[in-house]
């Protein structure tokens, strides 16, 4: 299904993500559904006219199958939904065709991360990071990295994590004073407890925060998990403490959620690379539909700046997370 293409009669049929669905009343008193539907090609406003109580009512963040006609209303594409139903178990839908997803499947990214852990020279770090991944790894496979901002896509957490790990490898190859194992260990674990911070919908997108995520947050939750798992596995306190500091300081400044500022080299590098990867994602994303030699809309998450598409290279280039 392609929500951006309108054929000769505008007819479309396929699976979409329901981003929002509201019941409204028309001027003649009839009830209709006003929806925002999306797939990997974009999103569209949709109307289901003459809705009857007891009929199928899509839930936000769910996947449904629709059939309808795309036309234009006030110069903007709009889908008139003729039929709609819930997702069935035997539909065999490829979620990456519907939901904004990472460039690589979670299993591939996790395998790559585990390979890097297995190469650690530091036995304590290898044991500790492996134990944390054994507990949290499966929950990381499809988890987004954010609610609305950077990497807020299916599999975004691992995409963000692996991107930073590869950056860490580059930095460690330049600066011999960097403890490579410690830096990469911190990168792997820095957002691990976003899996417990977020409430995920059935389509693996964030729909809100858990009570623990709101009251404690993933930085402190991650440090608590590292402390617990280190004690369970007999890891020395100094090693665990360094990782815990990297987790609680990686947002850099208290105003951005850090419990403390980074206070050793690897913690500082992790904080900077975390911010850099998030900013790169946001800038590339905001330029997706911007014509060369034009500016994006203002990006409030990036100091309210507009970004220029210089046209020298396409902003949609796939992230390279290959070994």
Buried (B, 14 or more C-beta within 10 A) or exposed (E): BEBEEBEEEBEBEBBBBBBBBEEEEEEEEEBBBBBBBBBBEEBBBBBBEEBEEEEEEBEBBBBBBBBBBBEEEEEEBBBBBEEBEEBEEEEEBEBBEBBBBBBBBBBBBBEBBBEBBEEBEBEBBBBBBBBBBEBBBBBBBBBBBBBEBBBBBBBBBBBBBBBBBBBBBEBBEEEEEBBBBBBBBBBBBBBBBBBBBBEBBEBBBBEEBBEBBEEBBBBBBBBBBBBEBBEEBEBEEEBBBBBBBBBBBBBBEEEEBBBEEBEEBBBBBBBBBBBEBBBBBBBBBBBEEBEEEEBBEEBEBBEEBEBEBEEEEEBEEEBEBEE
